């Protein structure tokens, strides 16, 4: 018989995992951890990952493997851990020896610090309840222990003391596994002063304890994000921001997913899901070396249900993303819009060598304010990476995949000044459909209904801001097209070229005008030969040329669509309205329509400012 605190339950949980048809063997982490057993300075490991990334599954596996009271040979002798992982034969032999040596050797304590907290009035009550469970197990395993002598007056009776005393009595050493370490803190279960006491308890439980052979602690939030690292510095910590050791055990690697797809084909002859579908929806997290990491919860359910859809609600609540994004931080709103469009944003965030500049001395108030804003943004994006809402690689943040992109889009509808972007994205499938149907009237109607009604009297619309509108108007085109902006093609720079991923489909070229005419936009496409060399690039379908003009005076759009085959022979021309006025509308700076007008209030001013900042950074 062996310890303790829910070990049997974790054994049952791991057995259930083994029986799943899409089980992925992550047991080699045991080979890694066996090398740390009883090694001072290395034996305490904290690994934090987003929800549903396999943290508890790893905890269940470790408990099953190390516990004295569980005969796990039949289980693990079939898994990778039993065969060693090293490519070096000498090292592999040592791993196999350690596998046999440490299996079933330790009394193992598993703590879930999110379990049944609602029953407890305060931290002491919660810790006392754990101590009582410990003593019940001691009664079964060490019936003659003095810990059970309750007659002594002034006897110390707490979890840490009892473990220490038991170690002295029995000479046994233990393995401690802590799950959901941060739940108590992040969910504000107890008052702030008790959170500090809780950290002290963890430090007392783990730091420099002779009774401890190894400790594995996991949760969502890194230790440093909750409290100063110096208060709980007894762990070697690995997070979404910094993990070059254990990343392959949390989430599915590309090879894991490819193997699952092959397995799915064998057990489900009528399956509809291909690897590329899973990659598009659930891939996108990056390890330190750029290796792809998939959301395991979503991949599993997509395969089990034979259906690609958004499974994030099983991973984390939608309101969590709404609450975490602080749009009051200058620049965050523009950043989120750029991220939704699939862009990557370069930023240094904590965990990658960024130094805190808040205390640096300077007399420049503006510089100080800018530094504070940058620090706030870095802290926000660091948290979003930690929670799995963003990924960070090569100094850039991005939205990992289609599943998360949908969640970010839904955030837009929660804010008045962002809701029209949400509406445009929702209409973007119809926009593409009408484009492929060569229906300029419907295109103009969609633009009028989703965009023009939002323009306020003082808002300015120039060519740059019109382009921002079209990025969202054709948002979902990115599913089947590679959308390039400001493309150097032929003799000039096209506003948009949509290259179909299936090269047999139509290429779409769009040129925009403000207070000009749709025909002039089309004429520019021909004059600059934006369609040059498409056939030689392998595109076999027809070419759709769109000229679109915005008349800011009467708030209306006009559109002309010309279809040509890949030999550039004209097939059809459709125009709306048919009798478009060719007369040029006089405007300030009309000789240079792409110059930004004088700044004014409104949503376009903010967009323009964001564009300027990005250009300055590039310079």
N, C-alpha and C positions, 0 to 999 in steps of 0.2 A: 504493500500500500504506500502511496506517496502523496505529497502535497498536490495541491492545496488551492483554495480560493478559486473554484470554478474550473479546475484542470480537466475534469471529466466532461464538462460541457464543451470545452474547446476541442477535446478529442472527438466528440460527436460531430462538431461543426466541421472539422477537417475531413472526417469520413464522408460527410455529405458532399464536400467539395470534390473529393476523389471520384465520386459517382456521377458527377456532372459530365454530360457528353462533350462539353467544350472546355474541359479542365486543361490548364496549361501548367506544366511542371516547372516550378520556381525553386525547387528544393536545393539548388546549388548555393543558395545564400547560406545554408547550414555549413557548407564547406568553408565559406568565408568567415562565418562567426566562430567556428571551432578553433580557428587560428588565434582568436582573441581571448579564449577562455582563460581566466585567471591571470591575464597579463595586465599589470598595473599601468594605468594611463591609456589603455586601449579597450578595456573590457566593458565600457558603458557607451552604448550607441543610441542616439536619438535620430530617427528618420521621420520627417514630416512630409506628407503628400496630400493632395486634394481628396475629397470624399470618393469612395468607390474605386480607389487605385490599388486595392489589395492589401492594405495595411493589416486589417484584422485577420485576413486569410493567412498572412505570414505569421502573425502572432499565434494563430491556432496551430499551424504547422510546427513552430518552435516548441510550443507547449507539449504537443504530442510526441515530438522527437526526444526532448530532454527529460521528460518526467519519469521518475523511478516507477511509479505505479502503473505505467502504460506499456504493454508489450507491443512495440511498434515495428518489430523487425519485418513482419510480413508486409507492412505498408511501405516502408522506406527502401527495402531491398529491391523494389521494383522501380524506384525513382532514380533520377540522375545523381543525387547526392551519394549514393552507394558506390558509384563508379569513379568518383573523383572528377575534377573539372580541368586540371592543369594540362597543358600540352607537354610539359616536362615530365618524363616518366618517374623520376625520383620524387618530384613534388606530388605527383598524382598518387604514388604509393603511400606517401605520408598522409595525404587527405583521406584515403581509404582507411588507414590505420586509426586516424582521429575519428572518423565516422563511427567505427566500431567501439572505440574507447569511450566516447562521450554519450552514445545513445543509451537513453534510459538510466542515466547515472545520477541525475540531480532531482532533489525535491524542488518543484517549480511553482512559483507563485505568479498567478495571472490576475492582474487588477484591471477592471474596466471602470475608469473614473467618470463614466457617463451613466452608469447603471443605477437606477432607483434612487437618484439624488432627491427626487421629489418627496421621498419619505423622510428626509432628514431636515432638521430645523437649522443646523449650523454645521460648520466644518468638524468640530470636535465630535458631534453626534455621528457624522458620517465615518470618521476615522475609528471611532469606538465600535461601530457596527462591523468594520473590516477586522478589527482586532478580535472580536467575539467569534467570527467565523474561523480565524486563524487558530484560536484556542480549541475550538471544536475539533479541528483536524489534528492538533497536537494531542488531544485526548485519545484519538484513535491510533496515532503513530508512535507517540512517546507517552504512554499512560503513566509512567513513573516520574515524569518531569516535575521539577519543583515549581515550574510556571503555573501548574494547576493547583498549587497550594494556596488557597484563598484566605487562609486564617491569619497570615502575617499582617500585622498592622503597618501602615504607611508604606505598603508594598507598591513599587512602581509597576504600573500595568498599562503599557501601550505597545503598539505594533513594533516599533523600532527596538525598544528595550527587550521585548520577548524574543525577537529574532536573534538579537545579540546574545542573550542568555542561553538560548537553545543551541547556538553555535558553540558556546563554551562547554555546555553540558555534553553534547553529542559529537562534537568535532565535525559535524556535517556543514557543507557549504551549499548555497542555494543559487538558483537562477530566478531573476525577477523580470517579468514581462508586464509592461504598463501600456494599456490601450486608452486612446482618447485622453491623453494627459492634459490637454488644453480646454476640454469641454467645460469644466468648472469655471474657468476664467472667462472664456469668450462668450459664454451664455449668462454671465453675471448671476450665477446660482447663489453665491454668498456675498456679503458686503466686501468692499475693497480691502479693508484691513485683514479679512480672512483669506483673501487671495495671496497676500504676502505671507501669511502663516502657512498656507498650502505649499508655496515655493520652499519655505524653510523645512517643511516636512519632507518634501522630495529630496532636498539636499541631505537631510539627516538620514533618510532611508538608503541613499546610494553612495554618498561621498566617503571614500576611505574606509569602507566596511569590510572587515575580515570575513564576514559570513557570505560575501557575494562573489560568485564565480563569473557571472556575466549578467548584464542588464540590457534589455531592449525596450526602448520607449518610443511610442509613436502617437501621432495626432495630426492636426492640420497646420496649426500655427507653429513656426519655429520658436525656440526658446527666446532668442534675442528679440523677437517681435513683441513679446509680452513683458519681459523684464530685462533689466541689465544682465548681460551674459555673465558678469562676475558673481551674480547671486546664485547661479546654477551652472557652474563651469566644470562640472564633473562628467559631462557627456561630450563625446565627439559627435558633431551634429551634421546632418545631411538634409537638404531641403530641395524644393523645385528650383531654387536659385543656385544651389551649389551642391552637386552630387556627382562625383566622378567614380564612385565605388559601387553603389547599389542600385543605380537608376534602372537597370535592366530587369530587376525583380518587381518593380512597381509599375503597373500598366503593361500593355502588350507591346513587344517590339514588332518591327515589320515582319521578321521571320515567323514570330508567333502567329501573326494574323494570316500570313500566307499558308502556314501549316493548318490552321483552323479551317481555312477555305477549302483546302484539299480534303480534309477530314469530312467537312460538310457535304462535299460532292459525293463521297462514298456512302454516307448514311442517309442522305436526302437527295435522291435522284432528280427530284423536281424542283430543287432549290433555284431561286431567282437571283441570289446575291453573288456578285463577283467581288474580287479583291478591290478593284478600282472604286466600287460603290462605298465600301468601308473606308477606303483611304480618303475619299472626298468628304465624308461626313464626320469621321471620328479620329482621323490622324491630325497631326499638326503640332503636338507637343514635341519639344526638342530636348535631347540630352545635351550634356556639356560639349559633346563632340559632334553634334548635329544629327545624331541617330534619331530616327522617327520613333515616337512613343504614342500609342493609341489609348483612348479611354476604354479600359477593359469592360466596365459595366455596360456601356453602349454597344460594343462589339458583340459581347455575349448575347445580349437581348435581341440584337438585330439578327444574329444567326439562329437563335432559338425560335424567334417569331417569324423568321424568313421575311423580314420587313425592315426596310430602311426608314427610320423616322427619328424624331428628336426624343431621346431617352434621358435628357439631362435632368428632368424633374425627379428622376430616381437618384440622381447624384447630388443635386443641391437645389434649394428653393429659388424661384425666379426673383422674389423680393430681396434676396440676399445680394444679387447683382445690382438691383435698383438702389439699395441702401449703401452699397460700398462705393459707388461712383460719386465723387464730390465735384459737381459741375461748377461750384463756386470758386474752385482753383483756376486761376487764369490759364487759358490754353487747353484745358481738359476737354471742353466741348468740341473744339476743333479737332483735337487728337482722336476723340472717339469716332467722329464722323469719318476721319481718314482711315481709322482701323476698320470700320464697317465696310469701307470700299475695298478692303483687302490690302491696304498699304501697311508697310512696316515703318515704325518710328524709332529713330536712333535716340537712345537715352541711357545714361549711366544710372543704374539702380543699385540699391544697397546689396552687398554680397559680392560685388564685382569691382572692388577697389575704390569705390567712391568714398571720399573723405568728407566728414561733416564740416562745412564751412561756416556754420551759423555763428561760431565764436570768433571768426577771424576779424581782426580789427580793420575798419575802414571808415572813412569820413563821408563816403558817398552813400547817401540814403537810398538813392535809386538802385545802386548795385546791391545793397543789402536786401531790399524788397525783392529784387529779381532772384537773388540767391535763395531766399526763403520760399518763394514760389516754386523754384526748381526742386528744392528739398521736399516740399509738400507733394509735388508731382511724383518724384522718385519714390517716396514712401507709399503713395497711393498705388502706383503701378507694381511696386514690389509686393504689396498685399494682394493685388489682383493675380499676379503670377503664382503666389503661394496658394491661393484658393482655386487655381486652375482656370480662371477666366481668361488669362492671357498666357502666352508662352514667351520666353526670353532666350534669344540665341544671337551670338555674334554682335552683342551690343544693341540689339533691336527687339522691341516688343511687337507682337502681332496677335490677332485673334486666331486660335489654333485651327479651327475647322468650321464647317457649315453648321454643325449643331450649335456651337457657341455663337456663331454669327447671328443665327435666328434670335437668340436671347438678347443680344445687343440691340438688334433692330426693334424688338418689343420694348426695350427701355425708352426708345425715342418717343413712343406714344404717351409716356407718362409726363412729358414736359411740353408746355404750350408752344414754345418757340422752336421745338424740334419735331413736333407731331407731323408737320407737313412733309418732312423727310420720310417719316414712316409711311405716310399715305402714298408718296411717290414710289417707294420701294414696293409697296403692295400692288401698285398699278404697273410695275415694270414688266411683268410677264405679258400683260395685255399690250404694252407699248411695243415689245419685240414682235409679238404676234401680228399686230397691225402693220409693222414695218415689213415683215416677210410677206404679208398679203398685199403690200404696196398700196396702202390705204392712207393717203396724207390727211384726209379730212378727220379720221378718227385719231390720228396722231396729234393733230392740233387741238382736238377736243380734250384729249387726256391731259395735254400740257396746260390748257386753260383751266380745267377743273382742279387739277392737283397743284398747280403752281401759281398761275396768274392771280387767283383770288387771294393769295397770301401777300401780294406786293402792296406795301403801304405807300401813301403819297410821297413820303420823304425818302423812300428807298431808291437807290440807284442800281441800274442793271447794265453792266458792261460785258464785253466778250468773255472775260475771265470768269465772272460770276455765272454767266449763262452756261459755261462749260461745267461748272460745279453742279448746276441743276441737272444737266444731262447725264452726269455720272450716276445720279440716283434714279433718273428716269429710265435708264437702261440697266439698272442694278443687277437684275437676275440674268442678264445676257451672259454674265461671266460663267454661268454653268456650262454653256455649250460653245462659248467663244473666248478667245484670248483678246481682251480689250486693251488696245494701245491708245494712249493720248499723246497729242503733240508729236505725231510720228513723222520723222524725216523720210519722205517717200517721193520719188519722182524729182520734180524741180522745186519742191517746197515742203512745208510742214502741215500735215492734215490734222484737223481737230481730233477726230476719232477714226480708227480703223478696227473693225471687228473681224478677227481672223477665226473662221470656224475650226473647232477641234477635229471635226470630220471634214476633210478637205474637198469632199464632194458637194458640200453645202455652199450656200451663197456667202461671199464676202460683202461686208457692209462698210461703206465709207461715208462719213458724215462731216459736213462743213457748216459752220454756224455764222450767222450775221446778226448784228443788232442795228435796227433802223436802216437796213439796206433792202435786200430782197432775196427770196429763196432762189430765184433764177441766177442772180449774181453769185450766190454761194455755189450753185451747181457749175456755173461757168468757171469758177476758180478751180474746182476739182479737175476739170478738163484742161484748163490752162497750165496747171501745175503737174498734171499727169500723176495724181496720187495712186492710181491703179497700176503704175508701171511695174512690170516684171512679176505680177501675181501668178501668171501661168507657169513661168520658170521656177517659181517657189513651190509649185506642186498643187496649187489650188485649181480644181477642175470645175467648180460650180459657177453659177452666174455671179454678176457683180451688181449690187444695189448702191446707187449713188444718191445720197440725200442732201438736198440743200434746205436749210431751215432758217427762217428769219423771225426775229422778235421785233415787233413794233411797239416801243414803250409808250408812245403817245396814246394809242387806243387799246393798249394791253391785249394785243392779239398776235397769234402765230400764223405763219404761212409756210407751206412745205411743198417741195417738188421731189418726186422719186423717179429716177431713171434706171431702168434695168438693161444691162448689157450681158452678152455671153462672154465666155473667157477669151474669145477672140476680139472682144470689144465691139462687136456688132450690136447696134441698138435693137432692143426688143420692144420696150414700151416706155411711155412717160405718163405719169399721173401727177396732177397738180391741184392744190387747194390753197386759197380760192382760185378759181380758174382765171379770173381777170385781175391778177395781182398788180397793184400800182407799181410801176418801175421807177417812179420818181424818187430821187434820193431825198431823205429827210435831213434838213440842216440841223446839225447838233454842234455844240462846242467840241473842239478837237476832232471834228469829223474826218480830218485828214489822217488821223491815226486812231482808228476806232478801238484798237486793242489797248490803248492807254487807259489807265484807271481814272475815273472822274474824281472830282474833289470829294473828300470823305464826308459821309453823312451818317445819320442814325439808321438803325434797322439791321435786319439779318444779313444783308449783302455787305454792309460795312464790316461786319465781323468776319465774314468769309474772306473778304478782300485782305483784311489785316492778317489773317492766318496765312494766306498765300504769300504775302510780302515777307512775313517772318521766315517762312520756309525757304524763299529765294535768298534771303540774306544769309541764312545758315549755310546754304550750298556754296555761296560765294566765299 
